[in-house]
Amino acid sequence: MEQLIENSKPPYTVLFLAGFSQIILWGGSYFILSVLSAPIMQETGWSYQQVYGCLSLALLISGLLLPAIGKLIQHTTQNYILHYAGIVMGIGLIIVGLATSYALFVLGWIVIGIGMGMGLYDALFASLGKLFGGKARKVIVWVTLIASLAPSLSWPFTSFLLHELGWRHTCFTLAGILMVGIYPLHKYIFRPVPPKVQVSAGGSISFRTPIFYLLLANFTIGALITTGVVVHLIDILRAKKIDMSTILMIVAFLGPSQSAARTLEMLIANRSAVEMAFISTFAMLLGIGLLFFHPSLATIGIIIFGIGNGMRSVLRGTLPLSIYGPEQYPLVIGRLARMPLIAQAAAPFIGGFMIQQFGTTTYLCSLCALLLINLVLIRYIKSYELQFQKS
Protein backbone atom coordinates (compact mmCIF):
# COMPACT_ATOMS: atom_id res chain seq x y z
CA MET A 1 0.00 0.00 0.00
CA GLU A 2 1.84 3.03 -1.27
CA GLN A 3 -0.64 5.78 -0.50
CA LEU A 4 -2.89 6.82 2.35
CA ILE A 5 -6.07 4.81 2.37
CA GLU A 6 -7.95 7.94 3.47
CA ASN A 7 -7.84 9.10 -0.16
CA SER A 8 -10.26 6.31 -1.09
CA LYS A 9 -13.96 6.13 -0.27
CA PRO A 10 -14.77 3.67 2.55
CA PRO A 11 -16.65 0.71 1.01
CA TYR A 12 -20.12 0.09 2.41
CA THR A 13 -19.23 -3.57 2.98
CA VAL A 14 -16.47 -2.44 5.35
CA LEU A 15 -18.87 -0.18 7.24
CA PHE A 16 -21.45 -2.93 7.61
CA LEU A 17 -18.97 -5.63 8.61
CA ALA A 18 -17.26 -3.36 11.17
CA GLY A 19 -20.64 -2.55 12.72
CA PHE A 20 -21.73 -6.19 12.63
CA SER A 21 -18.53 -7.30 14.35
CA GLN A 22 -19.22 -4.79 17.12
CA ILE A 23 -22.70 -6.25 17.62
CA ILE A 24 -21.10 -9.67 18.16
CA LEU A 25 -18.39 -8.33 20.48
CA TRP A 26 -20.71 -6.18 22.61
CA GLY A 27 -23.32 -8.97 22.70
CA GLY A 28 -20.73 -11.46 23.93
CA SER A 29 -19.37 -9.25 26.70
CA TYR A 30 -20.99 -6.04 27.98
CA PHE A 31 -24.62 -7.07 27.42
CA ILE A 32 -24.46 -10.76 28.29
CA LEU A 33 -25.11 -10.45 32.04
CA SER A 34 -28.39 -8.62 31.44
CA VAL A 35 -29.74 -12.02 30.34
CA LEU A 36 -27.52 -14.53 32.16
CA SER A 37 -27.14 -12.94 35.60
CA ALA A 38 -30.38 -14.37 37.06
CA PRO A 39 -29.71 -18.03 36.17
CA ILE A 40 -26.06 -17.66 37.21
CA MET A 41 -27.07 -16.34 40.63
CA GLN A 42 -29.80 -18.97 40.99
CA GLU A 43 -27.44 -21.87 40.26
CA THR A 44 -24.33 -20.66 42.08
CA GLY A 45 -25.76 -18.65 44.98
CA TRP A 46 -23.46 -15.73 44.18
CA SER A 47 -24.88 -12.30 44.97
CA TYR A 48 -25.88 -9.57 42.53
CA GLN A 49 -22.83 -7.57 43.58
CA GLN A 50 -20.52 -10.53 43.01
CA VAL A 51 -21.83 -11.23 39.51
CA TYR A 52 -22.04 -7.64 38.26
CA GLY A 53 -18.82 -6.75 40.06
CA CYS A 54 -17.07 -8.96 37.51
CA LEU A 55 -18.37 -6.79 34.67
CA SER A 56 -17.01 -3.72 36.47
CA LEU A 57 -13.70 -5.54 36.85
CA ALA A 58 -13.67 -6.33 33.12
CA LEU A 59 -14.27 -2.65 32.30
CA LEU A 60 -11.47 -1.66 34.66
CA ILE A 61 -9.06 -4.14 33.03
CA SER A 62 -9.91 -2.88 29.54
CA GLY A 63 -9.40 0.74 30.63
CA LEU A 64 -5.99 0.00 32.12
CA LEU A 65 -4.89 -1.76 28.93
CA LEU A 66 -6.12 0.75 26.35
CA PRO A 67 -3.13 3.15 26.35
CA ALA A 68 -0.85 0.21 25.50
CA ILE A 69 -3.37 -1.08 22.94
CA GLY A 70 -3.52 2.33 21.26
CA LYS A 71 0.27 2.39 21.06
CA LEU A 72 0.36 -1.08 19.48
CA ILE A 73 -2.27 -0.12 16.90
CA GLN A 74 -0.30 3.05 16.10
CA HIS A 75 3.04 1.34 15.54
CA THR A 76 2.15 -1.95 13.86
CA THR A 77 1.22 -2.68 10.24
CA GLN A 78 -0.93 -5.74 10.98
CA ASN A 79 -3.83 -4.88 13.27
CA TYR A 80 -3.58 -8.09 15.26
CA ILE A 81 -5.16 -6.37 18.28
CA LEU A 82 -8.61 -6.33 16.69
CA HIS A 83 -7.95 -9.57 14.80
CA TYR A 84 -7.63 -11.61 17.98
CA ALA A 85 -10.16 -9.78 20.16
CA GLY A 86 -12.85 -12.39 19.50
CA ILE A 87 -10.53 -15.27 20.32
CA VAL A 88 -9.49 -13.73 23.65
CA MET A 89 -13.08 -12.86 24.54
CA GLY A 90 -14.19 -16.36 23.57
CA ILE A 91 -11.58 -17.94 25.85
CA GLY A 92 -12.93 -15.81 28.69
CA LEU A 93 -16.49 -16.97 28.02
CA ILE A 94 -15.37 -20.61 28.01
CA ILE A 95 -13.77 -20.09 31.43
CA VAL A 96 -16.97 -18.43 32.68
CA GLY A 97 -19.04 -21.33 31.36
CA LEU A 98 -16.78 -23.84 33.10
CA ALA A 99 -16.63 -21.92 36.39
CA THR A 100 -17.68 -23.91 39.43
CA SER A 101 -15.91 -21.55 41.82
CA TYR A 102 -16.17 -17.79 42.07
CA ALA A 103 -12.40 -17.42 41.57
CA LEU A 104 -12.65 -19.12 38.17
CA PHE A 105 -15.65 -16.93 37.29
CA VAL A 106 -13.60 -13.82 38.10
CA LEU A 107 -10.69 -15.13 36.01
CA GLY A 108 -13.01 -15.58 33.05
CA TRP A 109 -14.16 -11.97 33.31
CA ILE A 110 -10.58 -10.76 33.56
CA VAL A 111 -9.89 -12.46 30.22
CA ILE A 112 -13.12 -11.02 28.79
CA GLY A 113 -11.95 -7.58 29.96
CA ILE A 114 -8.73 -8.01 27.98
CA GLY A 115 -10.81 -8.91 24.93
CA MET A 116 -13.07 -5.88 25.49
CA GLY A 117 -10.03 -3.60 25.50
CA MET A 118 -8.80 -5.24 22.28
CA GLY A 119 -12.07 -5.16 20.38
CA LEU A 120 -14.70 -2.64 21.54
CA TYR A 121 -15.21 0.99 20.54
CA ASP A 122 -11.93 2.58 21.63
CA ALA A 123 -9.72 0.06 19.84
CA LEU A 124 -12.08 0.18 16.86
CA PHE A 125 -12.00 3.99 16.65
CA ALA A 126 -8.20 3.96 16.86
CA SER A 127 -8.04 1.42 14.04
CA LEU A 128 -10.56 3.27 11.86
CA GLY A 129 -8.63 6.52 12.34
CA LYS A 130 -5.44 4.83 11.21
CA LEU A 131 -7.13 3.16 8.26
CA PHE A 132 -9.25 6.02 6.92
CA GLY A 133 -7.51 9.14 8.21
CA GLY A 134 -9.57 12.28 7.62
CA LYS A 135 -12.57 10.24 6.41
CA ALA A 136 -12.80 8.37 9.72
CA ARG A 137 -15.49 10.65 11.18
CA LYS A 138 -18.08 9.51 8.65
CA VAL A 139 -16.99 5.90 9.07
CA ILE A 140 -17.29 6.09 12.87
CA VAL A 141 -20.81 7.50 12.61
CA TRP A 142 -21.94 4.71 10.25
CA VAL A 143 -20.30 1.95 12.28
CA THR A 144 -21.76 3.14 15.59
CA LEU A 145 -25.18 3.46 13.92
CA ILE A 146 -25.05 -0.25 13.06
CA ALA A 147 -23.42 -1.25 16.37
CA SER A 148 -26.15 0.55 18.35
CA LEU A 149 -28.40 -2.39 17.46
CA ALA A 150 -26.28 -4.63 19.73
CA PRO A 151 -28.68 -4.78 22.71
CA SER A 152 -31.75 -5.07 20.48
CA LEU A 153 -30.25 -8.06 18.64
CA SER A 154 -28.04 -9.69 21.25
CA TRP A 155 -30.55 -9.80 24.13
CA PRO A 156 -33.21 -11.81 22.22
CA PHE A 157 -30.54 -14.11 20.72
CA THR A 158 -28.91 -14.73 24.10
CA SER A 159 -32.35 -15.30 25.66
CA PHE A 160 -33.12 -17.89 22.98
CA LEU A 161 -29.83 -19.69 23.65
CA LEU A 162 -30.46 -19.56 27.39
CA HIS A 163 -33.91 -21.11 26.97
CA GLU A 164 -32.59 -23.87 24.70
CA LEU A 165 -29.16 -24.59 26.22
CA GLY A 166 -28.83 -23.14 29.73
CA TRP A 167 -26.43 -20.40 30.74
CA ARG A 168 -23.21 -22.43 30.58
CA HIS A 169 -23.74 -23.74 27.04
CA THR A 170 -24.90 -20.26 26.04
CA CYS A 171 -21.44 -19.02 27.04
CA PHE A 172 -19.83 -21.82 25.02
CA THR A 173 -21.98 -21.04 21.95
CA LEU A 174 -21.23 -17.32 22.06
CA ALA A 175 -17.54 -18.15 22.57
CA GLY A 176 -17.59 -20.23 19.41
CA ILE A 177 -19.25 -17.43 17.43
CA LEU A 178 -16.66 -14.93 18.67
CA MET A 179 -13.67 -17.19 18.08
CA VAL A 180 -14.75 -18.25 14.58
CA GLY A 181 -16.41 -15.06 13.35
CA ILE A 182 -14.40 -12.04 14.48
CA TYR A 183 -10.98 -12.97 13.09
CA PRO A 184 -12.03 -13.23 9.40
CA LEU A 185 -14.23 -10.13 9.66
CA HIS A 186 -11.43 -7.98 11.06
CA LYS A 187 -8.86 -9.58 8.79
CA TYR A 188 -10.92 -8.42 5.81
CA ILE A 189 -11.64 -4.94 7.16
CA PHE A 190 -8.25 -3.96 8.54
CA ARG A 191 -5.63 -4.46 5.87
CA PRO A 192 -1.95 -3.71 6.63
CA VAL A 193 -1.22 0.03 6.92
CA PRO A 194 2.47 1.04 6.87
CA PRO A 195 3.43 2.90 10.06
CA LYS A 196 5.35 5.45 8.02
CA VAL A 197 2.13 7.03 6.75
CA GLN A 198 0.94 7.54 10.31
CA VAL A 199 4.00 9.23 11.81
CA SER A 200 3.68 12.98 11.93
CA ALA A 201 6.54 15.19 10.90
CA GLY A 202 6.35 17.02 14.19
CA GLY A 203 7.25 13.96 16.29
CA SER A 204 5.33 12.53 19.18
CA ILE A 205 2.36 14.20 20.82
CA SER A 206 2.69 15.76 24.25
CA PHE A 207 -0.23 14.70 26.42
CA ARG A 208 0.55 17.24 29.13
CA THR A 209 -1.49 19.99 27.51
CA PRO A 210 -4.70 21.77 28.59
CA ILE A 211 -6.65 20.45 25.60
CA PHE A 212 -5.85 16.84 26.49
CA TYR A 213 -6.84 17.22 30.14
CA LEU A 214 -10.04 19.02 29.14
CA LEU A 215 -10.97 16.17 26.79
CA LEU A 216 -10.07 13.60 29.45
CA ALA A 217 -12.25 15.32 32.06
CA ASN A 218 -15.12 15.70 29.59
CA PHE A 219 -15.05 12.05 28.53
CA THR A 220 -14.70 10.79 32.11
CA ILE A 221 -17.69 12.80 33.31
CA GLY A 222 -19.69 11.67 30.27
CA ALA A 223 -18.93 7.99 30.99
CA LEU A 224 -19.87 8.41 34.65
CA ILE A 225 -23.20 10.02 33.76
CA THR A 226 -24.13 7.56 31.01
CA THR A 227 -23.47 4.46 33.09
CA GLY A 228 -24.98 6.09 36.17
CA VAL A 229 -28.26 6.73 34.36
CA VAL A 230 -28.52 3.49 32.37
CA VAL A 231 -27.67 1.16 35.27
CA HIS A 232 -30.03 2.87 37.74
CA LEU A 233 -32.74 3.96 35.31
CA ILE A 234 -35.37 1.53 36.58
CA ASP A 235 -34.75 2.62 40.19
CA ILE A 236 -34.98 6.29 39.14
CA LEU A 237 -38.33 5.70 37.40
CA ARG A 238 -39.67 3.62 40.28
CA ALA A 239 -39.01 6.55 42.59
CA LYS A 240 -41.36 8.57 40.38
CA LYS A 241 -44.18 6.14 41.31
CA ILE A 242 -44.33 4.75 37.76
CA ASP A 243 -45.60 1.16 37.51
CA MET A 244 -43.25 -1.52 36.16
CA SER A 245 -45.09 -2.14 32.87
CA THR A 246 -44.84 1.58 32.04
CA ILE A 247 -41.19 1.63 33.11
CA LEU A 248 -40.36 -1.19 30.71
CA MET A 249 -42.11 0.69 27.92
CA ILE A 250 -40.15 3.87 28.71
CA VAL A 251 -36.82 2.05 28.92
CA ALA A 252 -37.49 0.49 25.50
CA PHE A 253 -37.18 3.96 23.94
CA LEU A 254 -33.54 4.33 25.05
CA GLY A 255 -31.95 2.11 22.39
CA PRO A 256 -33.87 3.47 19.37
CA SER A 257 -33.26 7.06 20.49
CA GLN A 258 -29.52 6.40 20.62
CA SER A 259 -29.70 5.01 17.07
CA ALA A 260 -31.67 8.09 16.00
CA ALA A 261 -28.83 10.22 17.36
CA ARG A 262 -26.37 8.62 14.97
CA THR A 263 -28.75 9.33 12.09
CA LEU A 264 -29.00 12.94 13.28
CA GLU A 265 -25.20 13.10 13.31
CA MET A 266 -25.17 12.27 9.60
CA LEU A 267 -27.87 14.82 8.79
CA ILE A 268 -26.00 17.70 10.46
CA ALA A 269 -22.50 16.56 9.54
CA ASN A 270 -21.53 20.15 8.67
CA ARG A 271 -21.37 20.96 12.40
CA SER A 272 -17.96 20.78 14.02
CA ALA A 273 -17.26 18.04 16.56
CA VAL A 274 -17.08 20.60 19.37
CA GLU A 275 -20.50 21.97 18.42
CA MET A 276 -21.86 18.42 18.38
CA ALA A 277 -20.38 17.88 21.84
CA PHE A 278 -22.27 20.93 23.13
CA ILE A 279 -25.54 19.70 21.56
CA SER A 280 -25.01 16.21 22.99
CA THR A 281 -24.34 17.45 26.52
CA PHE A 282 -27.24 19.89 26.48
CA ALA A 283 -29.59 17.12 25.28
CA MET A 284 -28.47 14.85 28.12
CA LEU A 285 -28.99 17.69 30.62
CA LEU A 286 -32.46 18.46 29.25
CA GLY A 287 -33.41 14.78 29.26
CA ILE A 288 -32.42 14.28 32.91
CA GLY A 289 -34.02 17.60 33.83
CA LEU A 290 -37.39 16.43 32.54
CA LEU A 291 -37.29 13.53 35.02
CA PHE A 292 -37.75 16.07 37.84
CA PHE A 293 -41.25 16.92 36.65
CA HIS A 294 -44.45 14.97 36.05
CA PRO A 295 -44.04 11.23 35.31
CA SER A 296 -45.76 11.80 31.95
CA LEU A 297 -42.61 13.63 30.82
CA ALA A 298 -40.35 10.67 31.62
CA THR A 299 -40.64 9.12 28.16
CA ILE A 300 -39.71 12.39 26.44
CA GLY A 301 -36.85 12.84 28.89
CA ILE A 302 -35.43 9.38 28.20
CA ILE A 303 -35.70 9.89 24.43
CA ILE A 304 -33.87 13.23 24.60
CA PHE A 305 -31.25 11.78 26.95
CA GLY A 306 -30.82 8.81 24.60
CA ILE A 307 -30.24 11.12 21.64
CA GLY A 308 -27.59 13.04 23.56
CA ASN A 309 -25.95 9.86 24.77
CA GLY A 310 -25.95 8.35 21.29
CA MET A 311 -24.15 11.44 20.00
CA ARG A 312 -21.67 11.14 22.88
CA SER A 313 -20.72 7.62 21.77
CA VAL A 314 -19.79 8.96 18.34
CA LEU A 315 -17.92 11.93 19.82
CA ARG A 316 -15.62 9.59 21.74
CA GLY A 317 -14.09 8.93 18.34
CA THR A 318 -14.73 12.07 16.30
CA LEU A 319 -13.84 14.83 18.79
CA PRO A 320 -10.20 13.71 19.35
CA LEU A 321 -9.88 13.14 15.59
CA SER A 322 -10.99 16.69 14.81
CA ILE A 323 -8.50 18.17 17.29
CA TYR A 324 -5.43 15.96 16.87
CA GLY A 325 -5.88 14.78 13.28
CA PRO A 326 -5.34 11.20 12.04
CA GLU A 327 -1.53 10.97 12.28
CA GLN A 328 -1.27 9.74 15.89
CA TYR A 329 -4.95 9.21 16.53
CA PRO A 330 -4.60 5.64 17.92
CA LEU A 331 -2.23 6.93 20.61
CA VAL A 332 -4.65 9.70 21.57
CA ILE A 333 -7.66 7.37 21.71
CA GLY A 334 -5.76 4.90 23.89
CA ARG A 335 -4.67 7.56 26.35
CA LEU A 336 -8.15 9.12 26.51
CA ALA A 337 -9.92 5.80 27.13
CA ARG A 338 -8.45 4.76 30.48
CA MET A 339 -10.14 7.14 32.94
CA PRO A 340 -13.61 7.01 31.30
CA LEU A 341 -13.62 3.22 31.53
CA ILE A 342 -12.51 3.34 35.16
CA ALA A 343 -15.34 5.82 35.80
CA GLN A 344 -17.73 3.51 33.97
CA ALA A 345 -16.65 0.62 36.20
CA ALA A 346 -17.14 2.71 39.35
CA ALA A 347 -20.44 4.35 38.33
CA PRO A 348 -22.81 1.54 39.43
CA PHE A 349 -21.32 1.52 42.94
CA ILE A 350 -21.27 5.33 43.26
CA GLY A 351 -24.83 5.64 41.96
CA GLY A 352 -26.13 2.84 44.16
CA PHE A 353 -24.56 4.41 47.25
CA MET A 354 -25.95 7.89 46.50
CA ILE A 355 -29.46 6.63 45.76
CA GLN A 356 -29.48 4.53 48.93
CA GLN A 357 -28.12 7.30 51.16
CA PHE A 358 -29.61 10.47 49.66
CA GLY A 359 -32.41 9.44 47.28
CA THR A 360 -32.94 9.72 43.54
CA THR A 361 -33.64 13.47 43.54
CA THR A 362 -30.23 14.29 45.01
CA TYR A 363 -28.65 11.78 42.63
CA LEU A 364 -30.28 13.41 39.59
CA CYS A 365 -29.20 16.85 40.84
CA SER A 366 -25.59 15.65 41.05
CA LEU A 367 -25.79 14.32 37.48
CA CYS A 368 -27.15 17.66 36.25
CA ALA A 369 -24.33 19.47 38.05
CA LEU A 370 -21.79 17.25 36.30
CA LEU A 371 -23.41 17.98 32.93
CA LEU A 372 -23.19 21.71 33.61
CA ILE A 373 -19.49 21.24 34.34
CA ASN A 374 -19.16 19.42 31.02
CA LEU A 375 -20.78 22.34 29.19
CA VAL A 376 -18.16 24.64 30.71
CA LEU A 377 -15.40 22.21 29.74
CA ILE A 378 -16.64 22.18 26.14
CA ARG A 379 -16.44 25.97 26.08
CA TYR A 380 -12.78 25.77 27.10
CA ILE A 381 -12.13 22.91 24.66
CA LYS A 382 -13.32 25.22 21.86
CA SER A 383 -10.93 27.98 22.97
CA TYR A 384 -7.92 25.70 23.39
CA GLU A 385 -8.68 23.87 20.13
CA LEU A 386 -7.93 27.03 18.14
CA GLN A 387 -4.70 27.63 20.07
CA PHE A 388 -3.65 23.97 19.78
CA GLN A 389 -4.17 23.79 16.03
CA LYS A 390 -2.25 27.05 15.48
CA SER A 391 0.73 25.82 17.50
Summary of the structure (lengths in Angstrom):
residues: 391
radius of gyration: 20.4
end to end distance: 31.2
largest distance: 62.8
contacts: 1421
relative contact order: 0.14
helix: 83%
strand: 0%
